[in-house]
Amino acid sequence: MDFEWTEDQQAYREGIIAFSRRELGRDLESRDHESSFPLDEWKKCAAFGLQALPVPECYGGADASPLTIIGAMEALGYGCADNGLIFSLNAQMWACEYPLVRFGTEEQKARYLPAMCDGSLIAAHGMSEPGSGSDAFGLTTTAERREGGYVLSGSKTFVTNAPVADLFVVFARTGPAKGFGGLSCFLLERDTPGLTVGAPIHKMGLRTSPMSELFFDGCVVDQDQVLGRANGGMLVFTAAMERERSLILASTIGTMQRQLEQSISYAREREQFGQPIGKFQAVAHRIVDMKLRLETARLLLYRLGWLMERGDDVTLDSALTKLHLSECFVHSSMDAVQVYGGYGYMSEYGLERDLRDAMGSKLYSGTSEIQRNLAARLLGL
Amino acid sequence: MRIEDRIRRFILVDLNWRGDPEELSDHYPLIDNDVIDSLGIFETVGYLEDVEGIQVSDEDLVPENFATIRAIASLVASKNGG
């Protein structure tokens, strides 16, 4: 096995680290406090090519391979401390661009993908509803057939990017079958009559990534705004979620690497009782555990990328990877705060923000419990 | 063994359906009765590709093709030129 990046991949990673340190994460402490989305940095990311990673070249994309994307997002997580911005980028790429690439008509792709790549179009994905979260297919938003299209009624919640989005990828019930059987996916532009974007929802973490509810009240959608086949929404959703589950936490490898390096540096410099705190085994062992988590998480993720590049079925591997990375991210964020002691609890060091941001990773894109359920099922239990 | 019976056996053994096997007729609604859920549909696709030897495309993944054992059998037959 060869774990080395190619020269091109390594140069790209180094370029991302330099770019993100230079251009991203400005005024992060205050923007986090104010829950302010950095639109200017979003556009800089697009100019650098990040939103274009999973999109074919003919639509302005980079057509990057899964491992190249993993390497890029890891580098972004290392260089950029704004986990919220990275989360918004992930929402755009995996829950919006990817299903468009895979299921969109030529007209839909040509209309939306180039603008999604160049940063001029922000997209949001609406599946969860007040009464259906982990039970995603229990949604109740309906889309009634009408000549030439559909009329949507209902609502969505926890819609990442919604306050700033121009395009919404939403799911509604179009068929009589219960559960996943009668769902369709729709592309709604922000000015669609009957569509209302709710007030921003305030969160524990990832505050620079905006979120709100969506309301559909007699929302009329043309037939050509269906993404994928009518009643084929289940496939669109599951395909997007598998890709998201696989790649959404790649940046946390970079974040955990940064936390580890910071913690080692601090443990070597900070002295208590006449010696660096790193000489105390309680501190040293904690940092070793951070290193161990980082390396096991990285191996799982790289292997997953390798399987994806081979075209293997990664349903089980993506669930295990998402589960392990999210739990490692939370534990290592807590450890970093503990190593820094009281300073770790203070906002200016950014470690408490990482911890708040990390908590979301055990909830979004399927909770840890759902990932375990999925894995158990695939193990024949 | 008929294709319908092979699919029935797959549902009982591999999908581990806990309902009454007598109910599992060729026309028993599989989706409406939670015999096949969103993950089960992909397990079924895996079975159809690995055991029945057909290639299931994204276009085939609509509820109509998995609504009943007969519908799944028809999908297999259509892929085999039936």
Interface residues (C-beta under 8 A of the other chain):
Chain A: R102 F103 F137 G175 A177 K178 G179 F180 G181 G182 G228 R229 N231 G232 M234 L235 T238 A239 D313 T315 L374 R377 L378 G380
Chain B: N16 I31 D32 D34 D37 S38 L39 I41 F42 G46 D58 E59 L61 V62 P63 E64 A67
